[in-house]
Amino acid sequence: MIDSCSRHTLLIFIAGLTTCMTTPSSGQTISPSMNLSDYGLTWQDEFNGIALDASKWEATTNPRHDAFNTLEAVSVSDGVLRITTYTENGTHHTGFIRTINKFEARYGFFEARIRFDSTPGEWGAFWLIAPTVGSIIGDPANAGVEIDIAEHRARDKSGQDVSGKYVANLHWDGYDEGIHQSTGSGLIQAKTDDSSIQGEWHTYGVLWTPNGYTFTFDGTPKWSTTEAVSRIPEYLKLTCEVKNDNWAGSIPEGGFGNLQSSRTFMQVDWVRVWQMPNAHPEIHSIGNQFNTVGNPIQLTIQASDPDPDDTLDYSASGALQN
């Protein structure tokens, strides 16, 4: 038996990184919208099936704000994911999917091609989060950060049309009043003429490195910050949420229409994650000393990691057994 201790938790992740361009099943050559020549595609969903891929996503079923997350709100067809917000018998329903326990990543370029069809009282979002956000107050690097890549609304709280804009935000130190911390882009004017992006396909991304975040729209940087940089793996979320008389305005009288008639939805063509080689630290043995059963052994290991602030303090000892 081997006893070990590690000062910095390292993920053992062995994967064949592609080059910065790859070919999905359709035969189409793809690359990130930013010039990232050293990055390879490590994860993707092109939504080419007839249902949500359960090996990649979990759809939640629970109340959240003023709606219930339901499986019926999430559908996949014709190469597109659709999350529909609808109302039945006075109750609002919507969808909420995430890659928790299926895929998590630390650092990289996270990008999705999305069409928002938002309605007052509802907003759609593409974001990252770690399950430990707020577990260590004052230490977002090790507790994790909610990274809101894009949140889109049709109206703001005052009823003003903000359909041509979206926001990117960071949240850390939990969500309790007086403790919660955040920073954000403010309203991002998506297009130069400030026209609506409602019902249009665009790409939204974040380049997350050890030095900070850069948020992009159609590959163009829109906001950058070096504040609250998470240094732990996080999982992806695609969500629609409902909250009345709040930052997205007021729910229409009578609700959003039923599942078949609702025109309130978010569609996603694809989600892709690009990373540099060794974005996840890789541990491998470079020297082993094996002795007879019952005698001590010594393991020598080596780790590669793109984060210069990471430290490795790992030891292993033990004895061979029958």
C-alpha positions, 0 to 999 in steps of 0.5 A: 500500500502507498501513502501519499500527500499532495499540497496542490491537488493535481488532475491526472488527465491523459488525452490526445490533444488535436491540433488547433484545427480538427474535423468533426463527423460532418467533415467540416474543418473547425478552429477557434474564432480567436487566433490560438495557434498553440491550442487544441480542441479537447472537448466539444458537442455539436448536438448532432444527435436526436436527444441530449447526450447524457455522457456529456450533459446533465439536465436538472429537474428542480425549482429555481427562481420563478420557474421549474427546470424540466427535461421537457424544456430541453430538446435536440434536433437538426444539429441544434440544442434548444432550451424552451421557456414556457408556461403551463397551468400558471407555472413557468418551466425552463431548462438547465443543463451542465457538465458536472461530473462529466467534463471539467476544465481548467484554463482554455478558450470556451466558446459556443455558437448561440441564438438568444430569443429572450423575453422579459422576465427571462434570460439565457446564459452560457457559463462556467462554475466550480462546485466549491465556489464560496467554500474558501472566503477570500480565495477565489483561486482555490475555491473557484469562480462563477464565470458568466461568459454571456447573459442575454436579456430582452429588457432590463429591470426598468423595461429598457430594450437591451436586446442588442447587448449582453453581459459577462460577469464574475462571482465569488465568495459564495452568494450570501449578502455581505460576503458575495463578491462580483465584477462585470463588464457592464452592458456590452454593445455586441454590434457596432450599430447597437442593433439587436442580437435577438434571434441571431446566431453569434459566438460567445467565448472566454479565454481563461488563462492563469493571468486573467479572462478575455471575453469575446463576441464573434471572436472579438475581445469585448472585456478583459479582467485580471480579477478573481482568477480561478485556478481549479477545474470548472464545468459548463452550463447552458441555462435559461432562467425566469425571475419576475420583476428583476434584472430581466424585467417582468414576465408577460401577463399570461406567461410565455405560452405553452411548450409548443407555442412559446417563442422564448428560447435559447438555441445552441449550435455547438460548444467547444473547448480549446486548451494548450497542451498540459492545461491539466497537469500530467503526472508520470513516473521518471524513476522507480526503485522496486525491491523485494516484498516487504522492503521500502520503495521510492517513486520519483515523479514529474509534473508539467503544468502551464500555471507558473503559480502552481506548486508541487509537493508530492511524496510517496512511500510504502512497501511491496506486498504479496 
